[in-house]
Amino acid sequence: MATTKVTKKEIVRVLRSEDRTEIFKLFKRINGYIDRHDILNFIKRYAPTQKIERGAWDMVYKTRKYFVEDCYKGKHGYFEPLRKHYIVEYLKDQINSKIDNYTKVPIYGNSGLYFCSMVYGHQDYNKWRAIDIKNNERFCELVISVAHKHFSY
């Protein structure tokens, strides 16, 4: 696959913008493929400041639009529609990843939907509460049905 030559000045300009999309596009233009781990190393290698170097992991692996911290704070600190979108994206990641003891699947709790290990269930010390079931019954049913379709638990 053909790669494009890019100057270090252009790389630094794009990294200073801290725009995820532009960084990913630049990496694809240089290398011809996208791999998050390689992009992380790329950012750390060419980071013009320590702030950008320290924030490289967040830039590559966290999608900031799902974590609204400045405005729209809801009961759990997130604007609810964005929280649902984050849950769907997390479920997609779990479906597309290799199934092992660390794979998290959604299960019902007393009053919430949890993501925990298929093996340990509610005994999983690393489970997390995704969303309240109250006022989200249909959404929780859909998440559980999609999980049952892809995982046998």
Helices and strands as residue ranges (DSSP letters): H 8-17, H 20-31, H 36-46, H 50-54, H 56-61, G 64-66, H 80-96, E 104-108, E 112-117, G 121-123, E 128-132, H 137-150
